């Protein structure tokens, strides 16, 4: 597993969506028998970025809505 402790990721929602679509397509092409799992994983990644944990850890700069 990659070490993320010292890395900083910078992207917009649009960049994230484009990269995730590319990743999803690449994974399905490489592992067509795992398509359902790959799609569920991509949905989980989207859900995570909308989660309370992301808000709690202040992982976004703008565009948040108050709950």
Beta strands, then each sheet from edge to edge (+ up, - down):
end
